[in-house]
Amino acid sequence: MQKEVQICVVGKVFRPNKSKILALNKTLREYFKLVKWYLGYNSTSKKFLHEKCYEDAKRLFNLNTALIQAVSPP
């Protein structure tokens, strides 16, 4: 079964310049890879994802840990 997931990312870039925009785009690409990776586990359990996936996610994805935790379901 295929499911549709919508993600809305809202942020502000103060005094945007080319390097800030490139850095933001790089982070968003990595974040969406992480989201797809988490979805591959087909779980809505925050406990399961944290216990089984969190350490791997920190190692596999070049993201701030706050972003990695934010992906887990509420």
C-alpha positions in Angstrom: 0.0 0.0 0.0 1.4 3.4 -0.9 0.7 6.4 1.3 0.9 10.1 0.6 2.8 12.2 3.0 2.9 16.0 2.9 5.7 17.9 4.6 5.7 21.7 5.2 9.0 23.3 6.1 8.8 27.0 7.1 11.9 29.0 7.9 13.4 32.5 7.6 16.7 33.3 6.1 17.9 36.6 7.4 19.9 38.6 4.9 19.9 35.8 2.3 22.9 35.5 0.1 24.1 32.8 -2.3 26.0 30.8 0.3 23.1 30.8 2.8 20.6 29.7 0.1 23.0 26.9 -1.0 23.4 25.8 2.6 19.6 25.8 3.2 19.0 23.8 0.0 21.7 21.2 1.0 20.1 20.8 4.4 16.6 20.4 2.9 17.9 17.7 0.5 19.5 15.8 3.3 16.4 16.3 5.5 14.1 14.8 2.8 16.4 11.8 2.4 16.1 11.3 6.2 12.3 11.5 6.0 12.1 8.9 3.2 14.5 6.7 5.2 12.3 6.9 8.3 9.2 6.2 6.2 10.8 3.0 4.9 10.4 1.6 8.4 6.6 2.0 8.1 6.2 2.7 11.8 4.2 5.3 13.7 5.9 4.4 17.0 8.2 7.2 18.2 9.7 4.8 20.7 10.5 2.2 18.0 12.0 4.8 15.7 14.1 6.3 18.5 15.4 2.9 19.8 16.0 1.3 16.4 16.8 4.1 14.1 18.0 7.3 15.9 21.7 6.3 16.3 21.8 5.1 12.7 20.2 8.3 11.5 22.8 10.4 13.3 25.5 8.4 11.7 24.0 8.3 8.2 22.7 11.8 7.7 24.7 15.0 8.0 22.0 16.9 10.0 21.7 18.6 13.3 20.2 16.2 15.9 17.2 18.5 16.5 16.2 18.0 12.9 16.6 14.2 13.2 14.4 14.2 16.3 11.8 16.4 14.6 11.1 13.8 12.0 9.8 11.2 14.5 6.0 11.0 14.7 4.3 12.9 17.6 
